[in-house]
Each structure stands twice: as structure tokens, then as C-alpha cells.
Amino acid sequence: MPETMSPGALPPPPTVVAPSTPAPQPSASYGGRYPNTESLSRDRIQSEGYRVRKITPQNDGSWKADVTRDPVPTRPKGVPSKVTVYPDGRIVEER
């Protein structure tokens, strides 16, 4: 027993080293990578009120979809149209 310890004292507890925290992962954004760009594009189109009938990838990284909307006074029969979603998040509607 070291001279500086009193007879009933316990030795100091061992020091615990905290594991290093992993670097934060970048969040997905419209300009960043997304694990499944088809599902992102489908979600973006559906959030605009469209129903996606068919979606196809384009050579420039965009997605073109055949879509319809529920009928409203300005579109009495739910006019079908095409929607393109670009990699930067822009949505372009075609009639």
C-alpha cells in the first residue's frame, strides 16, 4: 500500500475513455445524392397533387412521369399530362 493512502481507502477508479463519435453524415437535399432518386421524384410529384401512372429516367438525370390529377372545375376530366423532375428539384409540368 502506498504511504499516501489511508488504511481503509480504495484505489481510484479506472478512467473511462469515451469512444470517438462518428462524423455526421450529410443530409439529403435537392442538389445532393438521394439513395433512390425514383422514389424521391415520385414523392415530389405526388406532393403536388398528381397521381403517377408511369415514371421513366432520362439521360440527363431527370425523371419524366405520365400523371393525372383529380378533376376540378378548370380540369373537368382530370386531364392527363407529363411532369419532369430535374436533379436540382425543379418540377416542370407539360399538358
Phi and psi restraints in degrees (range 20) as a CNS / XPLOR table:
assign (resid 1 and name C) (resid 2 and name N)
       (resid 2 and name CA) (resid 2 and name C) 1.0 -65.1 20.0 2
assign (resid 2 and name N) (resid 2 and name CA)
       (resid 2 and name C) (resid 3 and name N) 1.0 152.2 20.0 2
assign (resid 2 and name C) (resid 3 and name N)
       (resid 3 and name CA) (resid 3 and name C) 1.0 -63.1 20.0 2
assign (resid 3 and name N) (resid 3 and name CA)
       (resid 3 and name C) (resid 4 and name N) 1.0 -26.5 20.0 2
assign (resid 3 and name C) (resid 4 and name N)
       (resid 4 and name CA) (resid 4 and name C) 1.0 -82.2 20.0 2
assign (resid 4 and name N) (resid 4 and name CA)
       (resid 4 and name C) (resid 5 and name N) 1.0 -9.4 20.0 2
assign (resid 4 and name C) (resid 5 and name N)
       (resid 5 and name CA) (resid 5 and name C) 1.0 -90.4 20.0 2
assign (resid 5 and name N) (resid 5 and name CA)
       (resid 5 and name C) (resid 6 and name N) 1.0 141.1 20.0 2
assign (resid 5 and name C) (resid 6 and name N)
       (resid 6 and name CA) (resid 6 and name C) 1.0 -81.4 20.0 2
assign (resid 6 and name N) (resid 6 and name CA)
       (resid 6 and name C) (resid 7 and name N) 1.0 159.7 20.0 2
assign (resid 6 and name C) (resid 7 and name N)
       (resid 7 and name CA) (resid 7 and name C) 1.0 -60.0 20.0 2
assign (resid 7 and name N) (resid 7 and name CA)
       (resid 7 and name C) (resid 8 and name N) 1.0 -30.7 20.0 2
assign (resid 7 and name C) (resid 8 and name N)
       (resid 8 and name CA) (resid 8 and name C) 1.0 -100.1 20.0 2
assign (resid 8 and name N) (resid 8 and name CA)
       (resid 8 and name C) (resid 9 and name N) 1.0 3.9 20.0 2
assign (resid 8 and name C) (resid 9 and name N)
       (resid 9 and name CA) (resid 9 and name C) 1.0 -81.8 20.0 2
assign (resid 9 and name N) (resid 9 and name CA)
       (resid 9 and name C) (resid 10 and name N) 1.0 147.1 20.0 2
assign (resid 9 and name C) (resid 10 and name N)
       (resid 10 and name CA) (resid 10 and name C) 1.0 -92.9 20.0 2
assign (resid 10 and name N) (resid 10 and name CA)
       (resid 10 and name C) (resid 11 and name N) 1.0 152.4 20.0 2
assign (resid 10 and name C) (resid 11 and name N)
       (resid 11 and name CA) (resid 11 and name C) 1.0 -67.1 20.0 2
assign (resid 11 and name N) (resid 11 and name CA)
       (resid 11 and name C) (resid 12 and name N) 1.0 156.3 20.0 2
assign (resid 11 and name C) (resid 12 and name N)
       (resid 12 and name CA) (resid 12 and name C) 1.0 -63.2 20.0 2
assign (resid 12 and name N) (resid 12 and name CA)
       (resid 12 and name C) (resid 13 and name N) 1.0 146.9 20.0 2
assign (resid 12 and name C) (resid 13 and name N)
       (resid 13 and name CA) (resid 13 and name C) 1.0 -67.5 20.0 2
assign (resid 13 and name N) (resid 13 and name CA)
       (resid 13 and name C) (resid 14 and name N) 1.0 153.6 20.0 2
assign (resid 13 and name C) (resid 14 and name N)
       (resid 14 and name CA) (resid 14 and name C) 1.0 -67.3 20.0 2
assign (resid 14 and name N) (resid 14 and name CA)
       (resid 14 and name C) (resid 15 and name N) 1.0 149.5 20.0 2
assign (resid 14 and name C) (resid 15 and name N)
       (resid 15 and name CA) (resid 15 and name C) 1.0 -82.6 20.0 2
assign (resid 15 and name N) (resid 15 and name CA)
       (resid 15 and name C) (resid 16 and name N) 1.0 139.4 20.0 2
assign (resid 15 and name C) (resid 16 and name N)
       (resid 16 and name CA) (resid 16 and name C) 1.0 -104.5 20.0 2
assign (resid 16 and name N) (resid 16 and name CA)
       (resid 16 and name C) (resid 17 and name N) 1.0 127.3 20.0 2
assign (resid 16 and name C) (resid 17 and name N)
       (resid 17 and name CA) (resid 17 and name C) 1.0 -97.1 20.0 2
assign (resid 17 and name N) (resid 17 and name CA)
       (resid 17 and name C) (resid 18 and name N) 1.0 121.8 20.0 2
assign (resid 17 and name C) (resid 18 and name N)
       (resid 18 and name CA) (resid 18 and name C) 1.0 -70.3 20.0 2
assign (resid 18 and name N) (resid 18 and name CA)
       (resid 18 and name C) (resid 19 and name N) 1.0 138.8 20.0 2
assign (resid 18 and name C) (resid 19 and name N)
       (resid 19 and name CA) (resid 19 and name C) 1.0 -65.7 20.0 2
assign (resid 19 and name N) (resid 19 and name CA)
       (resid 19 and name C) (resid 20 and name N) 1.0 149.5 20.0 2
assign (resid 19 and name C) (resid 20 and name N)
       (resid 20 and name CA) (resid 20 and name C) 1.0 -70.5 20.0 2
assign (resid 20 and name N) (resid 20 and name CA)
       (resid 20 and name C) (resid 21 and name N) 1.0 141.8 20.0 2
assign (resid 20 and name C) (resid 21 and name N)
       (resid 21 and name CA) (resid 21 and name C) 1.0 -80.5 20.0 2
assign (resid 21 and name N) (resid 21 and name CA)
       (resid 21 and name C) (resid 22 and name N) 1.0 142.6 20.0 2
assign (resid 21 and name C) (resid 22 and name N)
       (resid 22 and name CA) (resid 22 and name C) 1.0 -69.5 20.0 2
assign (resid 22 and name N) (resid 22 and name CA)
       (resid 22 and name C) (resid 23 and name N) 1.0 154.6 20.0 2
assign (resid 22 and name C) (resid 23 and name N)
       (resid 23 and name CA) (resid 23 and name C) 1.0 -64.8 20.0 2
assign (resid 23 and name N) (resid 23 and name CA)
       (resid 23 and name C) (resid 24 and name N) 1.0 141.7 20.0 2
assign (resid 23 and name C) (resid 24 and name N)
       (resid 24 and name CA) (resid 24 and name C) 1.0 -64.2 20.0 2
assign (resid 24 and name N) (resid 24 and name CA)
       (resid 24 and name C) (resid 25 and name N) 1.0 140.2 20.0 2
assign (resid 24 and name C) (resid 25 and name N)
       (resid 25 and name CA) (resid 25 and name C) 1.0 -81.6 20.0 2
assign (resid 25 and name N) (resid 25 and name CA)
       (resid 25 and name C) (resid 26 and name N) 1.0 143.3 20.0 2
assign (resid 25 and name C) (resid 26 and name N)
       (resid 26 and name CA) (resid 26 and name C) 1.0 -68.0 20.0 2
assign (resid 26 and name N) (resid 26 and name CA)
       (resid 26 and name C) (resid 27 and name N) 1.0 142.7 20.0 2
assign (resid 26 and name C) (resid 27 and name N)
       (resid 27 and name CA) (resid 27 and name C) 1.0 -82.6 20.0 2
assign (resid 27 and name N) (resid 27 and name CA)
       (resid 27 and name C) (resid 28 and name N) 1.0 153.6 20.0 2
assign (resid 27 and name C) (resid 28 and name N)
       (resid 28 and name CA) (resid 28 and name C) 1.0 -73.9 20.0 2
assign (resid 28 and name N) (resid 28 and name CA)
       (resid 28 and name C) (resid 29 and name N) 1.0 134.1 20.0 2
assign (resid 28 and name C) (resid 29 and name N)
       (resid 29 and name CA) (resid 29 and name C) 1.0 -134.2 20.0 2
assign (resid 29 and name N) (resid 29 and name CA)
       (resid 29 and name C) (resid 30 and name N) 1.0 175.0 20.0 2
assign (resid 29 and name C) (resid 30 and name N)
       (resid 30 and name CA) (resid 30 and name C) 1.0 -61.0 20.0 2
assign (resid 30 and name N) (resid 30 and name CA)
       (resid 30 and name C) (resid 31 and name N) 1.0 -33.7 20.0 2
assign (resid 30 and name C) (resid 31 and name N)
       (resid 31 and name CA) (resid 31 and name C) 1.0 -90.1 20.0 2
assign (resid 31 and name N) (resid 31 and name CA)
       (resid 31 and name C) (resid 32 and name N) 1.0 -12.5 20.0 2
assign (resid 31 and name C) (resid 32 and name N)
       (resid 32 and name CA) (resid 32 and name C) 1.0 -90.7 20.0 2
assign (resid 32 and name N) (resid 32 and name CA)
       (resid 32 and name C) (resid 33 and name N) 1.0 -179.3 20.0 2
assign (resid 32 and name C) (resid 33 and name N)
       (resid 33 and name CA) (resid 33 and name C) 1.0 -74.8 20.0 2
assign (resid 33 and name N) (resid 33 and name CA)
       (resid 33 and name C) (resid 34 and name N) 1.0 144.6 20.0 2
assign (resid 33 and name C) (resid 34 and name N)
       (resid 34 and name CA) (resid 34 and name C) 1.0 -129.0 20.0 2
assign (resid 34 and name N) (resid 34 and name CA)
       (resid 34 and name C) (resid 35 and name N) 1.0 134.2 20.0 2
assign (resid 34 and name C) (resid 35 and name N)
       (resid 35 and name CA) (resid 35 and name C) 1.0 -53.5 20.0 2
assign (resid 35 and name N) (resid 35 and name CA)
       (resid 35 and name C) (resid 36 and name N) 1.0 -40.7 20.0 2
assign (resid 35 and name C) (resid 36 and name N)
       (resid 36 and name CA) (resid 36 and name C) 1.0 -132.9 20.0 2
assign (resid 36 and name N) (resid 36 and name CA)
       (resid 36 and name C) (resid 37 and name N) 1.0 96.0 20.0 2
assign (resid 36 and name C) (resid 37 and name N)
       (resid 37 and name CA) (resid 37 and name C) 1.0 -68.1 20.0 2
assign (resid 37 and name N) (resid 37 and name CA)
       (resid 37 and name C) (resid 38 and name N) 1.0 -23.3 20.0 2
assign (resid 37 and name C) (resid 38 and name N)
       (resid 38 and name CA) (resid 38 and name C) 1.0 -66.3 20.0 2
assign (resid 38 and name N) (resid 38 and name CA)
       (resid 38 and name C) (resid 39 and name N) 1.0 -46.0 20.0 2
assign (resid 38 and name C) (resid 39 and name N)
       (resid 39 and name CA) (resid 39 and name C) 1.0 -68.2 20.0 2
assign (resid 39 and name N) (resid 39 and name CA)
       (resid 39 and name C) (resid 40 and name N) 1.0 -34.4 20.0 2
assign (resid 39 and name C) (resid 40 and name N)
       (resid 40 and name CA) (resid 40 and name C) 1.0 -63.9 20.0 2
assign (resid 40 and name N) (resid 40 and name CA)
       (resid 40 and name C) (resid 41 and name N) 1.0 -45.7 20.0 2
assign (resid 40 and name C) (resid 41 and name N)
       (resid 41 and name CA) (resid 41 and name C) 1.0 -64.2 20.0 2
assign (resid 41 and name N) (resid 41 and name CA)
       (resid 41 and name C) (resid 42 and name N) 1.0 -42.9 20.0 2
assign (resid 41 and name C) (resid 42 and name N)
       (resid 42 and name CA) (resid 42 and name C) 1.0 -60.5 20.0 2
assign (resid 42 and name N) (resid 42 and name CA)
       (resid 42 and name C) (resid 43 and name N) 1.0 -43.8 20.0 2
assign (resid 42 and name C) (resid 43 and name N)
       (resid 43 and name CA) (resid 43 and name C) 1.0 -62.7 20.0 2
assign (resid 43 and name N) (resid 43 and name CA)
       (resid 43 and name C) (resid 44 and name N) 1.0 -41.6 20.0 2
assign (resid 43 and name C) (resid 44 and name N)
       (resid 44 and name CA) (resid 44 and name C) 1.0 -63.7 20.0 2
assign (resid 44 and name N) (resid 44 and name CA)
       (resid 44 and name C) (resid 45 and name N) 1.0 -42.1 20.0 2
assign (resid 44 and name C) (resid 45 and name N)
       (resid 45 and name CA) (resid 45 and name C) 1.0 -66.4 20.0 2
assign (resid 45 and name N) (resid 45 and name CA)
       (resid 45 and name C) (resid 46 and name N) 1.0 -45.1 20.0 2
assign (resid 45 and name C) (resid 46 and name N)
       (resid 46 and name CA) (resid 46 and name C) 1.0 -65.1 20.0 2
assign (resid 46 and name N) (resid 46 and name CA)
       (resid 46 and name C) (resid 47 and name N) 1.0 -30.2 20.0 2
assign (resid 46 and name C) (resid 47 and name N)
       (resid 47 and name CA) (resid 47 and name C) 1.0 -68.8 20.0 2
assign (resid 47 and name N) (resid 47 and name CA)
       (resid 47 and name C) (resid 48 and name N) 1.0 -17.7 20.0 2
assign (resid 47 and name C) (resid 48 and name N)
       (resid 48 and name CA) (resid 48 and name C) 1.0 -89.2 20.0 2
assign (resid 48 and name N) (resid 48 and name CA)
       (resid 48 and name C) (resid 49 and name N) 1.0 3.1 20.0 2
assign (resid 48 and name C) (resid 49 and name N)
       (resid 49 and name CA) (resid 49 and name C) 1.0 95.8 20.0 2
assign (resid 49 and name N) (resid 49 and name CA)
       (resid 49 and name C) (resid 50 and name N) 1.0 8.9 20.0 2
assign (resid 49 and name C) (resid 50 and name N)
       (resid 50 and name CA) (resid 50 and name C) 1.0 -93.1 20.0 2
assign (resid 50 and name N) (resid 50 and name CA)
       (resid 50 and name C) (resid 51 and name N) 1.0 157.3 20.0 2
assign (resid 50 and name C) (resid 51 and name N)
       (resid 51 and name CA) (resid 51 and name C) 1.0 -107.7 20.0 2
assign (resid 51 and name N) (resid 51 and name CA)
       (resid 51 and name C) (resid 52 and name N) 1.0 125.0 20.0 2
assign (resid 51 and name C) (resid 52 and name N)
       (resid 52 and name CA) (resid 52 and name C) 1.0 -85.0 20.0 2
assign (resid 52 and name N) (resid 52 and name CA)
       (resid 52 and name C) (resid 53 and name N) 1.0 122.3 20.0 2
assign (resid 52 and name C) (resid 53 and name N)
       (resid 53 and name CA) (resid 53 and name C) 1.0 -93.2 20.0 2
assign (resid 53 and name N) (resid 53 and name CA)
       (resid 53 and name C) (resid 54 and name N) 1.0 -40.6 20.0 2
assign (resid 53 and name C) (resid 54 and name N)
       (resid 54 and name CA) (resid 54 and name C) 1.0 -153.2 20.0 2
assign (resid 54 and name N) (resid 54 and name CA)
       (resid 54 and name C) (resid 55 and name N) 1.0 139.2 20.0 2
assign (resid 54 and name C) (resid 55 and name N)
       (resid 55 and name CA) (resid 55 and name C) 1.0 -132.7 20.0 2
assign (resid 55 and name N) (resid 55 and name CA)
       (resid 55 and name C) (resid 56 and name N) 1.0 132.9 20.0 2
assign (resid 55 and name C) (resid 56 and name N)
       (resid 56 and name CA) (resid 56 and name C) 1.0 -132.5 20.0 2
assign (resid 56 and name N) (resid 56 and name CA)
       (resid 56 and name C) (resid 57 and name N) 1.0 142.4 20.0 2
assign (resid 56 and name C) (resid 57 and name N)
       (resid 57 and name CA) (resid 57 and name C) 1.0 -76.4 20.0 2
assign (resid 57 and name N) (resid 57 and name CA)
       (resid 57 and name C) (resid 58 and name N) 1.0 148.6 20.0 2
assign (resid 57 and name C) (resid 58 and name N)
       (resid 58 and name CA) (resid 58 and name C) 1.0 -110.4 20.0 2
assign (resid 58 and name N) (resid 58 and name CA)
       (resid 58 and name C) (resid 59 and name N) 1.0 162.0 20.0 2
assign (resid 58 and name C) (resid 59 and name N)
       (resid 59 and name CA) (resid 59 and name C) 1.0 -65.3 20.0 2
assign (resid 59 and name N) (resid 59 and name CA)
       (resid 59 and name C) (resid 60 and name N) 1.0 -25.1 20.0 2
assign (resid 59 and name C) (resid 60 and name N)
       (resid 60 and name CA) (resid 60 and name C) 1.0 -87.1 20.0 2
assign (resid 60 and name N) (resid 60 and name CA)
       (resid 60 and name C) (resid 61 and name N) 1.0 7.1 20.0 2
assign (resid 60 and name C) (resid 61 and name N)
       (resid 61 and name CA) (resid 61 and name C) 1.0 93.4 20.0 2
assign (resid 61 and name N) (resid 61 and name CA)
       (resid 61 and name C) (resid 62 and name N) 1.0 -3.3 20.0 2
assign (resid 61 and name C) (resid 62 and name N)
       (resid 62 and name CA) (resid 62 and name C) 1.0 -87.0 20.0 2
assign (resid 62 and name N) (resid 62 and name CA)
       (resid 62 and name C) (resid 63 and name N) 1.0 171.2 20.0 2
assign (resid 62 and name C) (resid 63 and name N)
       (resid 63 and name CA) (resid 63 and name C) 1.0 -124.4 20.0 2
assign (resid 63 and name N) (resid 63 and name CA)
       (resid 63 and name C) (resid 64 and name N) 1.0 129.7 20.0 2
assign (resid 63 and name C) (resid 64 and name N)
       (resid 64 and name CA) (resid 64 and name C) 1.0 -108.3 20.0 2
assign (resid 64 and name N) (resid 64 and name CA)
       (resid 64 and name C) (resid 65 and name N) 1.0 132.1 20.0 2
assign (resid 64 and name C) (resid 65 and name N)
       (resid 65 and name CA) (resid 65 and name C) 1.0 -127.0 20.0 2
assign (resid 65 and name N) (resid 65 and name CA)
       (resid 65 and name C) (resid 66 and name N) 1.0 139.6 20.0 2
assign (resid 65 and name C) (resid 66 and name N)
       (resid 66 and name CA) (resid 66 and name C) 1.0 -87.5 20.0 2
assign (resid 66 and name N) (resid 66 and name CA)
       (resid 66 and name C) (resid 67 and name N) 1.0 123.9 20.0 2
assign (resid 66 and name C) (resid 67 and name N)
       (resid 67 and name CA) (resid 67 and name C) 1.0 -135.0 20.0 2
assign (resid 67 and name N) (resid 67 and name CA)
       (resid 67 and name C) (resid 68 and name N) 1.0 163.9 20.0 2
assign (resid 67 and name C) (resid 68 and name N)
       (resid 68 and name CA) (resid 68 and name C) 1.0 -136.0 20.0 2
assign (resid 68 and name N) (resid 68 and name CA)
       (resid 68 and name C) (resid 69 and name N) 1.0 163.5 20.0 2
assign (resid 68 and name C) (resid 69 and name N)
       (resid 69 and name CA) (resid 69 and name C) 1.0 -128.6 20.0 2
assign (resid 69 and name N) (resid 69 and name CA)
       (resid 69 and name C) (resid 70 and name N) 1.0 156.8 20.0 2
assign (resid 69 and name C) (resid 70 and name N)
       (resid 70 and name CA) (resid 70 and name C) 1.0 -62.6 20.0 2
assign (resid 70 and name N) (resid 70 and name CA)
       (resid 70 and name C) (resid 71 and name N) 1.0 147.5 20.0 2
assign (resid 70 and name C) (resid 71 and name N)
       (resid 71 and name CA) (resid 71 and name C) 1.0 -66.1 20.0 2
assign (resid 71 and name N) (resid 71 and name CA)
       (resid 71 and name C) (resid 72 and name N) 1.0 139.5 20.0 2
assign (resid 71 and name C) (resid 72 and name N)
       (resid 72 and name CA) (resid 72 and name C) 1.0 -136.3 20.0 2
assign (resid 72 and name N) (resid 72 and name CA)
       (resid 72 and name C) (resid 73 and name N) 1.0 169.8 20.0 2
assign (resid 72 and name C) (resid 73 and name N)
       (resid 73 and name CA) (resid 73 and name C) 1.0 -53.5 20.0 2
assign (resid 73 and name N) (resid 73 and name CA)
       (resid 73 and name C) (resid 74 and name N) 1.0 -33.1 20.0 2
assign (resid 73 and name C) (resid 74 and name N)
       (resid 74 and name CA) (resid 74 and name C) 1.0 -83.3 20.0 2
assign (resid 74 and name N) (resid 74 and name CA)
       (resid 74 and name C) (resid 75 and name N) 1.0 -15.4 20.0 2
assign (resid 74 and name C) (resid 75 and name N)
       (resid 75 and name CA) (resid 75 and name C) 1.0 -133.0 20.0 2
assign (resid 75 and name N) (resid 75 and name CA)
       (resid 75 and name C) (resid 76 and name N) 1.0 78.7 20.0 2
assign (resid 75 and name C) (resid 76 and name N)
       (resid 76 and name CA) (resid 76 and name C) 1.0 -57.5 20.0 2
assign (resid 76 and name N) (resid 76 and name CA)
       (resid 76 and name C) (resid 77 and name N) 1.0 -32.7 20.0 2
assign (resid 76 and name C) (resid 77 and name N)
       (resid 77 and name CA) (resid 77 and name C) 1.0 -111.0 20.0 2
assign (resid 77 and name N) (resid 77 and name CA)
       (resid 77 and name C) (resid 78 and name N) 1.0 19.3 20.0 2
assign (resid 77 and name C) (resid 78 and name N)
       (resid 78 and name CA) (resid 78 and name C) 1.0 63.1 20.0 2
assign (resid 78 and name N) (resid 78 and name CA)
       (resid 78 and name C) (resid 79 and name N) 1.0 57.4 20.0 2
assign (resid 78 and name C) (resid 79 and name N)
       (resid 79 and name CA) (resid 79 and name C) 1.0 -46.4 20.0 2
assign (resid 79 and name N) (resid 79 and name CA)
       (resid 79 and name C) (resid 80 and name N) 1.0 124.2 20.0 2
assign (resid 79 and name C) (resid 80 and name N)
       (resid 80 and name CA) (resid 80 and name C) 1.0 -70.5 20.0 2
assign (resid 80 and name N) (resid 80 and name CA)
       (resid 80 and name C) (resid 81 and name N) 1.0 151.1 20.0 2
assign (resid 80 and name C) (resid 81 and name N)
       (resid 81 and name CA) (resid 81 and name C) 1.0 -153.8 20.0 2
assign (resid 81 and name N) (resid 81 and name CA)
       (resid 81 and name C) (resid 82 and name N) 1.0 -176.7 20.0 2
assign (resid 81 and name C) (resid 82 and name N)
       (resid 82 and name CA) (resid 82 and name C) 1.0 -119.6 20.0 2
assign (resid 82 and name N) (resid 82 and name CA)
       (resid 82 and name C) (resid 83 and name N) 1.0 144.1 20.0 2
assign (resid 82 and name C) (resid 83 and name N)
       (resid 83 and name CA) (resid 83 and name C) 1.0 -130.2 20.0 2
assign (resid 83 and name N) (resid 83 and name CA)
       (resid 83 and name C) (resid 84 and name N) 1.0 136.6 20.0 2
assign (resid 83 and name C) (resid 84 and name N)
       (resid 84 and name CA) (resid 84 and name C) 1.0 -116.5 20.0 2
assign (resid 84 and name N) (resid 84 and name CA)
       (resid 84 and name C) (resid 85 and name N) 1.0 130.7 20.0 2
assign (resid 84 and name C) (resid 85 and name N)
       (resid 85 and name CA) (resid 85 and name C) 1.0 -111.0 20.0 2
assign (resid 85 and name N) (resid 85 and name CA)
       (resid 85 and name C) (resid 86 and name N) 1.0 119.2 20.0 2
assign (resid 85 and name C) (resid 86 and name N)
       (resid 86 and name CA) (resid 86 and name C) 1.0 -88.5 20.0 2
assign (resid 86 and name N) (resid 86 and name CA)
       (resid 86 and name C) (resid 87 and name N) 1.0 158.7 20.0 2
assign (resid 86 and name C) (resid 87 and name N)
       (resid 87 and name CA) (resid 87 and name C) 1.0 -57.1 20.0 2
assign (resid 87 and name N) (resid 87 and name CA)
       (resid 87 and name C) (resid 88 and name N) 1.0 -27.2 20.0 2
assign (resid 87 and name C) (resid 88 and name N)
       (resid 88 and name CA) (resid 88 and name C) 1.0 -83.9 20.0 2
assign (resid 88 and name N) (resid 88 and name CA)
       (resid 88 and name C) (resid 89 and name N) 1.0 1.5 20.0 2
assign (resid 88 and name C) (resid 89 and name N)
       (resid 89 and name CA) (resid 89 and name C) 1.0 100.5 20.0 2
assign (resid 89 and name N) (resid 89 and name CA)
       (resid 89 and name C) (resid 90 and name N) 1.0 -7.2 20.0 2
assign (resid 89 and name C) (resid 90 and name N)
       (resid 90 and name CA) (resid 90 and name C) 1.0 -66.8 20.0 2
assign (resid 90 and name N) (resid 90 and name CA)
       (resid 90 and name C) (resid 91 and name N) 1.0 145.3 20.0 2
assign (resid 90 and name C) (resid 91 and name N)
       (resid 91 and name CA) (resid 91 and name C) 1.0 -120.0 20.0 2
assign (resid 91 and name N) (resid 91 and name CA)
       (resid 91 and name C) (resid 92 and name N) 1.0 126.0 20.0 2
assign (resid 91 and name C) (resid 92 and name N)
       (resid 92 and name CA) (resid 92 and name C) 1.0 -117.2 20.0 2
assign (resid 92 and name N) (resid 92 and name CA)
       (resid 92 and name C) (resid 93 and name N) 1.0 124.4 20.0 2
assign (resid 92 and name C) (resid 93 and name N)
       (resid 93 and name CA) (resid 93 and name C) 1.0 -97.9 20.0 2
assign (resid 93 and name N) (resid 93 and name CA)
       (resid 93 and name C) (resid 94 and name N) 1.0 137.4 20.0 2
assign (resid 93 and name C) (resid 94 and name N)
       (resid 94 and name CA) (resid 94 and name C) 1.0 -123.3 20.0 2
assign (resid 94 and name N) (resid 94 and name CA)
       (resid 94 and name C) (resid 95 and name N) 1.0 146.2 20.0 2
